[in-house]
Amino acid sequence: MTTIRASFVLPAALHQRLLIASKQENKNLSEVVREILDRELAKREQNRLDQIYQGIREMSGIGERGITDASTTIDEVLYGENGAWRGSSDE
């Protein structure tokens, strides 16, 4: 695993909470921060995926029902009574 050294500015109270957590869990500060960030990012990513899937579910059924293959209606669309090939009746 490639690691990158990063620096962050934290409020003193947050730093203190992280130190307490690291002592309680018998881990170094970096491990605690990595675990917390990983967990939080995973939650955020899952929430984003849930939003995307919800949008897809909401779009389900938007199209006209009954016609599942345009090739079955192309003759009517092009050559029927109001077919496209006839042009506009406004001309």
SULCORZI-V434166 format. One line per field, one symbol per residue. phi: phi as a letter, one per 30 degrees, with the letter a starting at -180 (. if undefined). psi: psi as a letter, one per 20 degrees, with the letter a starting at -180 (. if undefined). A space follows every 50 residues. Layout:
phi->???
psi->???
//
This chain:
phi->.dcbdbcbccdeddedddddddddchbdeddddedddddddddddddddd dddddddddeiddddjccbdddcdddddcdecedddidddd
psi->ppqppqpqpqqghgggggggghghilrrgggggggggggghggggggggg gghggghhipjhrpqgoiohiijhggggiagkqhhiaqii.
//
